[in-house]
Amino acid sequence: MRTSTLPAAALVVVALTACSDDSGSFDPVSPAAAEPPALASKHLGPGRAESILPLTTLTDMPEGIAVNAQGDIFLGNRRLDGDHRVGEILRITPSHRVSVFATIGRTGPDFNEGLAGLVVDPSGDIYAAFISHDPRTHGVYRIGRHGGVARLPGSEAIHLPDALAFDARGNLYVTDAEAGAVWRFTPAGQGTRWIQHPLLEPRVIGIGANGIAFVPPATLYVNNTEQNLIVRITIRTDGRPGKPSVAAADPLLQIIDGLAADAHGDLYAAVVGFSVVGTAPIVRVDPRTGRVTPVTTDGSPFDWPTSLAFGRGPLDHKSLYVANSGIFEGPPDAVPGVVQLGVGVPGAPLH
């Protein structure tokens, strides 16, 4: 259904752009804490969706999600604790156990602060975008698979770090939603603003370049939440960006957020405001033709889906795992947590 983007923009103003000057604080990695088991690693047919990790409405607000080669699912959560939100990374193992893998820091209670995107590197370390607007804590963090937390030098200069992706050479790319840019960090840790372009810029509310996905051998795709499109950027042999172009622009992409790529090079996008604009929660995009199609018509488990990642391993490699923020009150199944969605194809290589 073709709709005006004005109601969508008004909705995003409420849910995404509230920012405060509350300073964050840094907490070290927390020891694993036992939680109830999740219902992960189930075989789901294409288009079927089920909530596998329900969290607490109003208290929990997940955002980033990543899956390592062993099938562990990592979920970024912004847990409300009094007047602050605690940035926690939860770990769901293939045996369905849930624990707190790491605690990054504290922020104010606003929607657009705290943990954002997550990604796993080839060695199994986790990288997380953390939004605090405090130069002491704001930026991108590396959390070692065996413990230890370090902020990437220079990442505190990213205005609004959002989503992350690695390329085949081990370079890390981070979207800056506020500046309409993408940053690049080399394996040595050096970070610079890689590209800034009108196709990546926000328009009214300050949310432009958002989700990001790498498709081998050398292409990045970045969505623009306010412009309702997906941008293609080729990585040149010398590491510089090619000229950005529009890979897809469609009413079904209104208020898009996370991106993931499958083994065939197709893209999957989370549409956070699907219930308001009357679209689908998850869509498939053919970047060669720009064609956009719904992956599922069952929106009942979804409420403000933000990020998505393919499962790994023999049990669930044809599933997408979706971070459900649960900002609005919806159907009984639509609570904060993780939704598993069958798609019938495996994901692209991790790196």
LUMKE-8775 format. One record per residue: residue in three letters; x, y negated, z negated of N, C-alpha, C in turn. Coordinates in steps of 0.001 Angstrom, whole numbers, plus 500000, padded with zeros to 6 digits. Each point is the difference from the previous one (the first is absolute). Example, Ala and Ser with C-alpha at 12.3 -4.5 7.8 and 13.67 -1.06 7.14 Angstrom:
ALA513190505690492200499110498810500000500900498800500000 SER499650498950500720500820498810499940499230498910499270 
This chain:
MET500843501179500000499157498821500000500881498768500000 ARG499770499113500949500789498773500077499436498987499019 THR500871499511499124499558499046499004500946498824499959 SER499530498917499453500867498834499816501048500312498954 THR501169499394500155501059500216499016499859499088498784 LEU499061499058500027499873499070498887499595500691498701 PRO498964500875499992499697500675498738501167500827499487 ALA500719500640500905501151500797499590501053499120499350 ALA500264498844500604501011499100499440499584499517498619 ALA498700499703499840499532499558498695500182501083498956 LEU499760501249500401500185501120499082501455500138499587 VAL500894499881500951501422500148499683500477498883499087 VAL499434498799500147500372498903499097499769500417498559 VAL498863500638499746499675500406498638500955501068499503 ALA500302500988500871500696501191499531501503499990500158 LEU500528499146500877501414500120500311500858498802499661 THR499435498802499934500868498833499962500102499332498639 ALA499357500538499005500137499399498671501422500198499498 CYS500702498926499760501380500075499515500140499111498774 SER500858500372499083500223499195498809501482499851499770 ASP500356499172499035501403499786499655500423500812498797 ASP499158501008499614500400500857498886501276500726500354 SER500970499957499128501274500647500289499935501474499672 GLY500661500808500829500043501433499774501142500345499072 SER500023501243499583501099500495499186500437501326500565 PHE501257500344499817500545501221500575500054501100498959 ASP499510501163500393500048501163499132500795501084500697 PRO500785500765499270500745501090500614499087501152500380 VAL500579501000500637499237501185500347499437500625498734 SER498735500347500064499366500632498853500156501509500092 PRO500056500684498866500009501453500047498681500515500527 ALA500015501165500621498786500582500556498970500197498899 ALA498785499544500257498918500155499042498944500913500595 ALA499550500975499242499047500979500508498657499342500282 GLU499392500327501132498697499517500384499176501195500461 PRO498689499828500203499183501102500501500475500447501377 PRO499731501248500372500416500475501318499208499352501110 ALA500647499784501151499320499526501200499616501198500851 LEU499163499758500984499520501074500873500613499858501381 ALA501315499932500065500676499769501263500244501299500744 SER500558499886501215500462501126500809498873500931500420 LYS498814499455500229498909500811500511499962499898501517 HIS499529501040500652499816499957501441498680499296500300 LEU500056498884500687498809499268500383499939499907501516 GLY498849500273500570499833499871501439500016498547500420 PRO500255499734501282500032498613500492498714499251499667 GLY500181498808499438498871499156499656499451500198498610 ARG500402501080499314499523500242498639500857499222499005 ALA499342499411499017500709499184499004499504500354498608 GLU500946500111499056499661500293498611500923499222499073 SER499438499501498914500813499365498971500732501076499227 ILE501332499866499868500788501029499308500618499492498704 LEU500002498694499795500538499465498747499176498789499585 PRO498888500218499312499199498859499541500635499340498786 LEU500166498676500088500517499227498877498853499199499389 THR500316498985499229498975499290499230499609498694500676 THR498721499835500298499494498774500608500266498813499080 LEU500382498884500588500308498725499338501353499999499308 THR500482501147499542501299500053499338501114500285500995 ASP499812500973500890501021500390500965499718499370501359 MET501067499626500729499863499413501326501193500439500854 PRO499934501204500593501126500502500793500217499204501278 GLU501227500072500508500337499339501272500858500911500856 GLY501322500050499809500868500752500901499935501504499758 ILE500334500758501060500036501455499890501088500525500928 ALA500704501058499550501066500611500796500079501471499626 VAL500494500820500939500137501439499772501411500414500391 ASN500682500745499117501361500427500326500000501342500720 ALA501182500470500379500119501222500792499533501228499242 GLN499977499946498665499561501130499189498489500002499777 GLY499325498966500491498557499928499839499529499248498779 ASP500924499388499229499588499165498870499356498718500531 ILE498872499624499420499313498764500369500317498947498944 PHE500412498818500450500289498886499099498976498902500253 LEU499378499541498918498933499010500107500335498797499135 GLY500012498819500604500206498772499230498698499570499349 ASN500049499701498724498800499601499268500257498704499248 ARG498986499161499964500060498762499227498989500135498864 ARG500458500567498901499109500339498881499824498793499086 LEU498745499636499789499693498856499156500246500352498538 ASP500803499160499329500336500186498587499834498647499322 GLY498833499760499436499728498694499407499910498930501066 ASP500859498983499892500011498895500961501050500184501088 HIS500590501183500092501039500253500992499711501295500751 ARG500700500158501114499963501257500732501390500636499930 VAL500021501293499754501238500760499915500201500727501325 GLY501158499810500620500310500667501255500522501403499750 GLU499179501006500270500379501386499790500034500753501322 ILE500962500899500141500015500920501133499647501380499459 LEU498872500527500446499564501325499584500541501044500973 ARG500265501180499480500499501101500821499018501168499914 ILE499561500499501173499135501171500085500808501102500666 THR500253501078499304500812501087500547499133500951500824 PRO500622500835500844499220500999500740499251500971499096 SER500435500129498737499278500846499060498886499237499276 HIS499744498774500491498839499210499581500180499297498657 ARG501210499913499497500219499289498745500276498523500271 VAL499513499156499106500132498546500135500787499450498820 SER500970499126500275500781499369498936500387498595500436 VAL500432499191499039500530498669500303501474500178500367 PHE500321499767501271501371500182500483500876498813499610 ALA499461498785500071500783498802499686499068498861499647 THR500518499070499212499314498745499700500895498860500461 ILE499480499151500877500817498931500589499955498735499166 GLY498835499541499602499931498752499252498574499582499753 ARG499836498796499449498693499456499669499779498702500766 THR498733499748500344499626498770500681498739499454499357 GLY499497498903500572498699499508499594498906500943500480 PRO498743499705499677498909500922500309499445499885501410 ASP500535499109500823499383499709501287500140501162500984 PHE499098500019500982499934501093500961501258500123500838 ASN500608498882500343501110500040500946501350499911499305 GLU500121500613498832501274500112499310500216501449499598 GLY501261500347499827500330501350499589500560500828501133 LEU499948501312499850500545500900501011499203499919501286 ALA500732500015501125499366500017501314500440501283500722 GLY500744499872501121500355501171500777501055500887499361 LEU499974501289500375500998500983499599500511500730501234 VAL501258500479499925500559500839501058501097500856499386 VAL500268501150500622501036500926499538501156499984500993 ASP501257499987499499501148500035500906500437501451500242 PRO500972500236500907500390501375500329500479500820498816 SER500544499341498961500494500746498856498934500261498944 GLY498822499402500174498920500187499046499816498881499009 ASP500797498918500111499791498842499143498753499237500461 ILE499355499325499063498789499241500286500332498517500067 TYR499392499312500961500133498547500109498610499395499821 ALA499938498920499220498717499401499652500053498489500122 ALA498969499422500600499841498548500035499273499569498732 PHE500549498992499335499425499536498741499789498492500087 ILE498750499576499838499625498594500134499748499428498610 SER500868499092499571499798499349498700500096498482500093 HIS500551499474501107500234498563500164500923499445498922 ASP500762500885499393501006499619499005501351500443500552 PRO500943499074500230501279500382500601500784501027499186 ARG499634500204498750500700500997499193499565501426500329 THR498794500156500557499465501352500214499441500232501391 HIS499685498958500731499360500083501310500947500623501029 GLY499493500886500869500836500538501067499745501463500281 VAL501029500668500520499922501408500390500963500804499132 TYR499529501132499483500782500814499072500262501387500576 ARG501158500524499664500321501402500274499939500750498681 ILE499192501066499971499868500841498812500596501357500339 GLY501097500357499351500682501246500291499139501214499694 ARG500120501037500796499190501208499792500316500654498666 HIS501191499726499443500369500550498700500038498926498912 GLY499492498805500324499982498925499016500852498826500436 GLY499788498859499382500747498790500318499217499105500945 VAL500000498710499708499270499008500790500935498855500347 ALA499984499555501255500823498864500427499235499186501025 ARG500046498672499851499364499126500981500962499743501148 LEU499496500038501234500834499754501163500418498535500027 PRO501295499713500110500474498618500008499357499195501124 GLY499507498831499649499376499108500970498516500208500168 SER499461501121499499498575500274500228499092499062499214 GLU500552499321498994499190499043499249499583498806500855 ALA500640499828501172499672498879500893498824500314500922 ILE499552501247500030498832500336500817498760499404499335 HIS499250499200500750498882499289499398498961500959499423 LEU499546500951500818498987500956499562500359501376500564 PRO500915500730499348500380501326500488498813500947499935 ASP499749500702501101498768500778500057500248501465500320 ALA500280500339501265500161501394500407501433500257500441 LEU500401501295499985501380500366500289500057501194500946 ALA501068500051500806500225501138500899501481500095500318 PHE500497501231500159501369500246500431500023500314501483 ASP501125499622500674500202500440501374500927501212500018 ALA500346500473501198500806501217500130501441499799499539 ARG500447498747499861501364499712499568500107499698498514 GLY498891500111499288500028499747498564499803498562499604 ASN499631499127500947499692498616499663498586499923499426 LEU499844499182498982498710499815499358499375498691500484 TYR498734500070500407499275498819500463498875499698499021 VAL499845498712499655499014499563499014499197498854500596 THR498681500121500010499178498907500509499872498900498954 ASP499971498767500486499746498828499169498668499429500466 ALA498930500317499275498661499643500446499763498500500016 GLU500627499288499102499773498559499906500772499228501064 ALA501231500421500286500831499279500966499807500489501430 GLY499238501082500206499841500536501342501310500519500543 ALA500699500807499202501351500413500348500235501449499594 VAL501124500539500477500479501318499594501458499848499590 TRP500339500536498842501383500025499527500619501358500295 ARG501341499997500108500735501234500279501157500125499014 PHE500080501184499360501086500309499075500782501174500564 THR501292499809500174500844501062500547500252501065498933 PRO500500501184500382500324501016498995500987499512498946 ALA500813498993500363500943499431499030499321499055499015 GLY498733499675500251499251499169499075499866498549500398 GLN500619499599501100499931498602500423498642499708500617 GLY499333498945499524498676499663500487499943498626500635 THR499292499892501116499783498733500687498610500001500619 ARG499485498809500258498743499915500735500267500419501440 TRP499371501062500421500279500608501308499240499305501122 ILE498722499681499762499201499326501011498875499225499331 GLN499676498856500592498827499221499619499345499565501297 HIS498676500214500133499370499801501303498526499636499809 PRO499423499197500925498580499629499882499050501192499929 LEU500327501108500658499129501167499940499982500638498617 LEU500960499654499168500077500546498643499496499035498942 GLU499680498774500404499669498961499039498560500095499509 PRO499758499580498754498619499883499508499332498774500602 ARG498703499896499791499269498853500533499442499096498909 VAL499218500570499087499306499185499008500387500385498582 ILE499995501272499692500100500437498611501388500474499606 GLY500933500073500961501377500333499651500357501463500059 ILE499210500835500733500300501419500140500147500321501481 GLY501241499961500490500287500312501396500579501387500129 ALA501307500098500296500669501295500145499783500836498754 ASN499465501211500200499611500799498843500544501416500143 GLY499213500950500479500472501369500153501078500128501061 ILE500870501018499850501097500194500951500258501493500149 ALA500321500423501229500306501406500274501082500067501070 PHE500883500986499861501067500234500975499640501209500851 VAL500155499843501322499778501091500944501303500234500752 PRO500565501201499884501248500287500714499815499875501503 PRO501056499596500744501348499844499457500320498622499444 ALA499245498951500402500439498662499594498885498967500103 THR498835500275499406498902499049500063499373499825498627 LEU499779498755499618499242499668498804498636499463500396 TYR499004500381499227498659499438500157499626499307498701 VAL499491498770500119499622499199498838498596499485500218 ASN499123500196499017498672499422500183499927498613499387 ASN499033499230500480499752498659499492498579499976499464 THR499857499866498683498697500104499357499045498920500461 GLU500470498768500101499095498905500375499732499933501499 GLN500951500426500804499799499924501449499376501271500577 ASN499773501017499176499312501229500425500688500679501172 LEU501315500142499897500737500621501096501228500735499477 ILE500580500815500901501230500732499701501055499562501007 VAL501178499663499489501086499457500814501077501063500210 ARG500501500080501209501095500911500358501312499219500046 ILE501033500516499319501325499369500024501033501085500275 THR500689499893501105501055500948500327501280499629499249 ILE500683501021499497501298499787499352501078500197501061 ARG500727498951500328501033500090501029501185500817499509 THR500831500415500923501160500823499637500959499258499079 ASP500021498662500072500869499232499112499323499671498673 GLY498776500516499797499292499791498746499088498804499975 ARG500081499140501016499140498827500026498599500369500470 PRO498996499174499663498641500300500437499777499617501460 GLY499204500812500690499541499604501318498851499014499877 LYS499474499568501137498900499039499994498716500687499548 PRO499343499497498958498760500627499529498893499925501044 SER499151501014500009498845500029500886498832500637499263 VAL498790499774500490498804500546499364499790501431500469 ALA500012500935499048499740501399500332498515500313499950 ALA499259499319499128498557500223499891499357498800499323 ALA498821499630500474499194498943499391498544500402500190 ASP499274500140498894498667500590500102499185499613498770 PRO498665499833500140499178499719498808500113501068498922 LEU500336501244500386500168501061499011501228499779499113 LEU500847499038500379501213499724499229499840498811499055 GLN498767499558499773499796498891499064500411500406498594 ILE500833499182499399500520500185498643500749501327499884 ILE500936500236500927500825501209499909501119499786498998 ASP500512501133499498501054499939498994501106500991500368 GLY500022501191499392501103500931500208500012500654501371 LEU501206500424500414500198500706501264500807501271499761 ALA499724501018500823500807501217500029499990500520501426 ALA501016500785500369500113500522501363500015501520499965 ASP499377500626501034500034501451500073501105500465500946 ALA500111501315500155501086500572500784499895499677501484 HIS498823499554500453499807499657501410500167498510500270 GLY500280499229498955500171498560500176498733499194499827 ASP498863500656499690498785499256499701500090499404498595 LEU499283498918499787500013499298498730498687500204499257 TYR500080499947498673498822500077499152500019498785499099 ALA498851499329499908499929498757499231498903500081498965 ALA500296499493498799498996499864498953499307498655500169 VAL498680500015500010499193498788500172499371499685498645 VAL500612499066499288499611499801498603498559499525499839 GLY499536499122500888498656499445499863498977500654500898 PHE500171501305500273499132500674500975498525499942499605 SER499702500097498712498600500050499580499304498656500173 VAL500772498917500012499426498666500152499774499664501471 VAL500970500359500858499886499654501412499337501108500814 GLY499641501109499354499251501043500683500821500854500927 THR501251500298499632500864500808500851500355501302499270 ALA501126500613500357500434501264499404501166499756499049 PRO500142500815498946501089499780499040501374500305500563 ILE500098501006500868501269500374500617499774500135501501 VAL500870499388500797499876500074501461501299500517500606 ARG499865500615501160501152500443500783500199499024501148 VAL501257499647500268500325499031501041500988500635500970 ASP499673499979501275500942500410501041500762498753500430 PRO501256499833499586500716498753500315500350499868501475 ARG499853501077500768500287499924501435498854499341500756 THR498766500206499528498821499447500671499280498947499176 GLY500264499955498690499291499090499117498660500528499525 ARG499654501237500361498691500556499635499961500308498505 VAL498893499594499360499811500197498571498761500859499787 THR500132501078499212498877500883499716499959500331498520 PRO498810500143499416499907500397498588500519501425499794 VAL500704500222498899500469501339499654498916500753499243 THR499221499281499213498916500609499240498840499029499926 THR498800500541499975498805499179499797499512500077498557 ASP500687500804499192499638500156498599500743498967499166 GLY499311498936499654500634498959499207499781500156498513 SER499300501058499574499603500106498596501155500069499014 PRO501161500647500335501091500008499005500846498738500012 PHE499758499082500955500903498871500198499437498706499428 ASP500839499255499326499688498656499532501288499196500018 TRP500139499134501006501187499147500192501263500855500160 PRO500016500878501027501207500801500259501122499113500515 THR501184500112499408501075499057500314501192500615500722 SER500443501170499584501224500595500536499747501471500304 LEU500801500571500909499816501396500362501318500624500423 ALA500105501312499759501223500734500334499620501441500316 PHE500718500604500932499752501390500359500537500937498927 GLY499289501119499805500493501056499137501196500682500627 ARG500747500722499192501195500723500460499936501438499500 GLY500621500886500730500033501391499592498884500800500652 PRO499983501319499788499070500878500707498551499869499572 LEU499730499506498791498629499995499502499168498851500533 ASP500594498833500170499195498814500293500640499073501016 HIS500797500516500920500714499111500919499083499402501059 LYS498729500425500047499044499403500930498949499180499260 SER500394499475498848499135499125499213500634498628499847 LEU499156499004499887500417498674499564499605499836498543 TYR500899499402499213499680499639498633499864498474499947 VAL498877499555499458499627498588500056499879499439498593 ALA500668498866499752499861499298498724498696499212500016 ASN499156500295499052498681499376499889500032499010498838 SER499924498702500291500107499018498920498752499938499134 GLY498830500271500580498777500008499199499642498647499439 ILE500145498949500799499717498646499516498511499765499816 PHE499174500578500875498559499776499938499289501240499477 GLU498840499782499430499196501130499538499286500609501198 GLY500278501262500275499412500669501146499367501308499603 PRO499987500978500929499454501320499672500765500631498837 PRO499418501012499361500653500610498822501402500518500283 ASP500260500498501218501320500529500326501020498913500307 ALA499540498777500225500896498921500427500601499316498782 VAL500996500630499418500652499470498814501475499780500306 PRO500709499222499183501439499851500230500695501356499961 GLY501012500171500842500741501252500000500514500369501366 VAL499953501297500318500514500516501266498898500784500702 VAL499848499746501295499077500750500843500809500809500998 GLN499692501289500138500615500842501013499065500064501201 LEU500552499779501186499218499967501236500636500926501027 GLY499256500973500485500503500874501048500019499293501348 VAL501119500105500728500114499355501309500375500978501110 GLY500441501214499659500262501025501003501327499919500710 VAL500836499034499640501333499866500605501004499674498917 PRO501263500380500163501027499644499004500497498574500183 GLY500670499500498985500570498666500069501296499967500759 ALA500429498792500359501293499819500654501108500377499039 PRO501194500316500510501124500286499093500179498858499009 LEU500366500350498767500142498981498972501014498946500393 HIS501125500412500629501066499056500294500658500370501316 
